[in-house]
C-alpha cells in the first residue's frame, strides 16, 4: 500500500485538494440553500412547508445512497464512484437551477442526494493512501470538519447570492463548484478497489434501503400526523422493521452479503452505530432547533432576526468545529480515538446542561455554550465518530461500516428533531409566553440522550491499527 508520508508534499496537497473539493461540493448542497428557502417558495408559487420538503428529500436521499455506495466503491473503484456521484450531483443541480415549479425542484434535490456518502468515500480513499496514523488523523480532521459547515461562509454566501441574484444563482454556484471538484478528482485522486472481483449484493441493498427509508420518512412526517394520515404514518416503522428482518435473513444466506451478519454482531459495529445514533439525537436539534428558536423567540427568548441568529450562533459553531477538527484528528492516534471522542462527549453534555439552566436566560452564555458545542461536538465528537467508522471497518469489507454509520448520523438527526422539540412543546408553560421551561426541558432531554451514548461508547473496542503508543516519526 502506498504511503504518502514517504512521497512529495505536493502529492499530499493534490490529493487533499481533490478530496476537499468533493466534500465542499457536497456541503454546499446541504447548507447553502437555507437562506434561500423563503425566496424559493415565493418564486415557485408555493408555501414554506412545501419548499422545506425539498431539503427533507435531499437529506433522505443522501442517507439512503450512503448505505450502499461506499461498498460499491470498494468493488468498482472509489475514484470512479466519487466522480460518478459528483457528475450526477451536477446534473441534479442544473435541473434545480432551471426548475419552473416545485416538482422539478424536488427531482433536482433528490438527484443531488446521490452525493450523500461523499465524506465516507473520501475518507476511505485517504485511508488507502496514507497509512501513517498521525498524518491520517490530521487529514481526517480537516476533511470531516467540512461536513459541519464551511465555517459559516456557505450560509452567508447563499444569503448574499439569493438577495442579489435570486435563488437560481445559488444552484449555478453549486454546479460550478461541482465541475471544479470533478476536474480535481480526475487529475489528482488515485484509484483503489480493495474488493475487486466481488459481486455487489443488490438483493441486500433493496430491503435495507426500504427499511431505513421507511424509518426516515416516519421521522420526517411524525410532527405532521393528523386524522387523515395517522395509519399511513404509523405503518412506516412497521414496514421498516419487517424490511430489516428480510434484509437480515437474506444477508445470512448470501455468499457475498452487503453487510455480513457476523460483522453486525461485533461490538466494533453495533456499539459504534448506537453511539453515533444517540449522540446525534442528543445534540443535533439542540443547536439547529432549540437554540435557533430561542434566539428568535420574541417573548421567551432574545428576539433576534434570522440573519443575526446565524451570525451569532450558527457561524461561530461551524468556525469552532473547523478550527478544532484537525487538532482532534492529530491527537486521536496518540491519545486514542475513543478517549478524544469521550472528552468531546463530556464537554457536549456539560455545555448542554449549562445552556439549559443558564443560557436560556443569558444571551452571552447561550452564545458561549453554543461555541463550546462547536468545539466539543462539531470539532471533536463528530470527527471521531466519522473516523471510527473508517478505522474499525473490517479490511475485507471496508465500505460497510462507514455506510451504516452515515445512516446512523441521518437517523439520529431525524430523531433529534422528532424528540427534542416535542419535549420542548410538552413542557412549555401554557399561558406564560415568557417561560423558558420548555427550552430547558428539551435541552436536558438532549443531554440525557447524549449521556446514554457516552455510556454505550465504552463498549466500542479501540482501533489499535490506527493508533500509536508514542509520537510517530515521519520518514
N, C-alpha and C positions, 0 to 999 in steps of 0.2 A: 504494500500500500504506500502511495506517495505521502510524503510528509512535507508540507510547505514550510515547516520550520527550517528545513535544510535547503530551501530554494530562495531565489532572489526575492527581496521585499516587493518588487514591482509585481511579481506573480500573485503574492498575497493581496496586494492592493487591488489588482484587477479582478480577482475572484470576489473580494468583498464588495467592490463597486457593482458587479453584476448581481450579486445576491441582494444587496441593499436596494438596488434599483427595482428589483422584482417585489420586494417587501413594501417599498414606498408606493409602488403602483397599486398594490392590493389595499394598503391602508387608506389611500385617498378615496377608494370606493367605499370604505367602511365609515369614514368620518367627515369627509369634505362636504357632504350633502346636507348635514344637519342645519346649517343656517339658510339653506335654500328651500326647505320644505314648504314654508308658507307661500313663497313666490310660485313654486311649482303647482301647488293646489289652485292658486288663482289663475295661472296661465293655462292650465289644463282643465279648467272649469269643473273642479271637484272640491271636496272638503278636506280638512286637515287629517281626519281619521283615515280616509281612504288613501291619501298620499302617504301616510305613515306605513300603510301596508307594504309599500314598495321597499321600505327598509326591512320590514319583517321578512319579506320574500327573499331579499338578498342574503340576510344572515341565516335563514333556514336552509337555503340552497348551499351556502358556504359550509354549513355544518354537515350536510349530507354528503357532499363531494369529498369532504375531509375524511370520511370514514374509509374510503377505498382507494382514492388516488395515490396516497403515499405508498401503498402496497403495489399498485400498478406500476409506479415509478421504479420500484425495486426490480421489476420484471422486464419492462420495455425500455428503461432508461430514465433517470431523473431529469437530466437536461432536456430530453425530448418532451417529457410530461410538463415540465415547467414552461417551456416555450409554448407548448400547446395550450396550457391554461392562460397564458398571457395573450396569445392570439385570440382565443375565444373571448376573453375579457374585453379586448379592444373592440371586437365586433359588437358585443353587448353594449359597450359604452357609446358607440356610434348610433345604435338603434335607439338608446335612451336620449341621446342628444337630438335626434330627429323626431322624437315622439310627438305625435299630434293629438294623442289622447292618453288617458291614464292606463288603458290596457296595453298600449305599445310600450309605455314606460315600464310596466310590470314585466313584460317579456325581456326587455333590456336588462333590468335589475336581476332577474333570475339567471340570465346568461352570465352576467358578471360574477355571480356567486360561484361559478366553477373554480374561481381562484381561492376558494376557502382554505385549502391546505398549502398555500404558498410558503408560509413560515415553516411548517414541519418539513416540507420537501427541501427548502434551502438549508435548514439545519442538518438534514441527512447528507446533503451534498458537502457541506462544510466538514462534517464528521469524517466523511470518506477521504478528505484531502488533508486535514490537519489532525494528526494523531497525538501531538504533544499536549497534555491535559490543560496546562495553564493558558497556553495560547488559544486552544479551542474554547475554553471557558470565557475568555475575554471577547472573542469574536461572537460567541453565542449571545453574550450580554448585549453587544452592540446591535445585532440583528433583531433579537427579541424585543428590545426596547422600542423599536419602530412600531411594533404591534400594539403598543399602548398609546399611540398618537405621535405625530411628528412634532413634538414639543409645542403642540397647540397651533402651529403655523398652518396646518391643514384646515382647521375650522376657521381661522382668521382669513386665510386666503379665499376659502369658499364664500365667506360673508362679503368680502370685497368684490369678488367676481360677480356674484349674483346681484349686488347693489348697483354695479356699474355696467354690466354687460348681460344680465339675465341668467337664468339657471342653466341654459344650454352651454354657456361658456365654461361652467364647472365640468360638464361631461367632456367637452372638447379638450380641456386641460388634462383630464384623466387619460384621454385617448393618446395625447402627445406623450405623456409620461410612460404609458404602456408601450408605445412604439420604441421609445428610448431604452426601456428595460429589455425588450425583445432583442434589440441590437446588442446591448451589453452582454446578455446571456449567451447569444450566439457566438460572440467574439471571445469571451473570457471565461465562461464556465465550462469545466471539464465534464465529461460524461461518466456515469457509473451505473452498473447494472449488477448488483450483488446476487440477484436471484434469476439471472439469465437462464432461460430454458424451462422455467417453472410455468405451469399453466395457471392463468388467473381464475380465481374462484368466483365467477359471476353468479352462480347459484346462491352462494352465501351473501353476495352483495345485496341482492333483491330483498330478502326478508329483513336484513339489518337496516337498510335504508328505510323500509316501510316502518320498522319498529321505532327508530329514532325520529323519523319524520312525524309519526303519529304523536309521539310524546311532545315534540317541539311545537306542533300545531296546537295540541291541547293547552300547553303553557301560554302560547301566544294569544289564544282566544278565551282563556279562563276568565279574564276580567269582563268579557262581553257576554257571559252566559245570561240568557233570558228564557222565557217560557217557550219560545219558538225553536230554540236550538239546544235546549238542555240535554236531550237524549243523544243528539248527534255529538255534542262536545264531550260528554262523558263516555261515549263509545270509543273515543280515540285512545285513551290509556289502555283499554281492554285490547284493542287491536294491536297496540304497541307491545303489550306483554305476550300476546299469542304469537305475534311475528317473531319476537325474540326467542320464544320456545322453539318455533320452526327453525330459526337460524341455528340454535344450539344443537338440535337433532341433526341437521344437515352437516354442520361442521364436524360432528363426531363420526360421520360416515365417509367423508371425502378424503382422498389421499393427499391433496394439497389445499387445505382449507384456508380461507381468508384470515381467520383467527382460530388457530388450534386451541380447542378447549383446555388442553393441559397448560397452556400459557395463561389463559384467563384465571385458572385456579391458583396461579402463583401470586404470592404477596407483592412481588415487584410489579404486577399488573393491577389486580383489583384494589390493592391498598392505595396505589398512586391515583387511580381513576376516582375512587371515593374521596380522597383528599382534595383533588382538583375540583370535583363537583361541589363539595361542601365549602371550600374556600371561595369559589366564585359566587356561590349562593349567598354567603355571608357578607361579601364586600361590594359586589358589583353595583347593586341598586342603592347602596348607601351613598356613594359619591354621585353616580349618574342619575339617581332618582330622588332620594330624600334630601340630600344637601342642596341640589339644584332647586327643588320645590320650596324648601325652607327659605332659601336666599331670596326667592321671588315672591314669597307669601307676604301680602301687604299688611296683614293683621298679626299673625303669629310669628312671622319672620322679619326680614330686613328690607323688603320692598325694593329689590334691585331689578333693573331691566335685564332682559335675557343676555344681551351682549356683555354687560358688565359682570353678570354671573359667570360667563365663560372666561372673561379676563381674570376675575378674582379667584376662581376655583378650578375650573377645568384645565386652563392653560398651565398654571403652576403645578398642578397634579401631574400633567404629562411631562413637563420640563424636569421635575424631580425624578421621575422614572427614567428619563433619557440620560440624566447625569449619573445616576447611581447604578443603572443596569450593567454597564461594562465592568465596573469595580466589583459588583456582586459576582459576575461571571468569572472574573480573575481570581477571586478569593475561594470560590467553590471547590476547585480541585485540591487546594491545600487544607482548608478548614472543614471540608466535607459539604457536598450539595445539601444534605439533609440538615446539617447544623446551620448553614447560612439561611436555608429556607425557613427554619423554625424561628430564627431571630426575626425574620421578616413577618412571620405569622404572629408572634408575640407582640411586636410593635403595632401590627394592624389591629389586633384585639384591644390593646391598651388605648390606641388612638381613637378607636370607635367608641369605647366606653367614655373617655373624656369628652368626646364630641357629643355623646348622648346626654350627659349631665351638665356640661358647662358650655359647650359650643352652641347649643340651641339657644342660649341666652346672650352670647357674646360673639359679634361678628369677627373680631380679630382671632379669637380662639377657634372659631369654626374654620377660618382660612388656614390657620397654623396646623390644625389637626387634619385637614384635607391634604395639605402638602406632606404631612407625616405619612398619610396613607399612600401618597405618591411614591415616597421613598420606600416604605415597608412592603407595600403590595406591588405597585407597578414596577418599582425598581429592583425588588428582591424576590418576593413570593412568586409573581408571575414569571419571572426569568427562570427561577429554579424549577418550577413545575413544568415549564416547557422543556428545559434542559433534561430533567429526569426522564421525560417521555422518550428522549433520544438515547440517553446513555444506559437506560435499563432495558431497552428493547432487545430481544434475542438476536444474535448475529445472523441466524438463518431466516429471519423474518423481520428485518429492521423497520419496516414501514407500518407494522400493525399497531404498535403501542402509540406512536405519535398520532396516528389517525384517530384511534379511540379517545386519546387524551384531548384532541381538538373537539371531539364530540362532547366530552365531559365539560369542557370550558363553555360550550354553547348551551348545553343543558343547564349548567349552573347559572348562566346569565339569565336564561328564561325563568328558572325557579326563583331567582333573586327578585325579579320584577313581579312575579306572581305572589311571593310571600311577604316581603318587607313592606311594600305599600299597603297590602291588605292588613297587616298588623298595625300600621300607622293609622289607617282609617278606623279599625276596630277600637283602638284606644283613644281616638280623638274625643275630647270632651264636648258633648253636644251643648249648644247654647253659649259656649265660651270660645269665640273665634281667636282669642289671643293665647289660648293654651297651646303649649308645645308638648304635651304629654304623649300625643300620638307619634310625633317625630322621635321622641326619646325611646318609646317602646319599639318602634321599627328598627332603630339603630342598635338597641340592646339585643333584639332578636338576631340581627346580623352578627353581633359579637358572640352570642351563644353558639350559633351555627359554625362560625369560624373556630371557636374553641373545640367543638367536636372534631372538626377537620384537623386541628392541631393534635388532638389525641390519636386520631387514626394514623397520622403521619409517622408515629413511632413503629408502625407495622411495616413500613417501607424499608426494604433492605438497602444498604449503602451500595452505590455503583463503584465498586473497587477498581474496575478497569479505567475509570475516568478520574481517579483521584491519586494524589501523590503524597507520600509521608513527609517529604521535605520539599522546599522550593526547587522546582525543576530547572535545569540549566538548558539554555537554548544553544544547540550546537551550530 
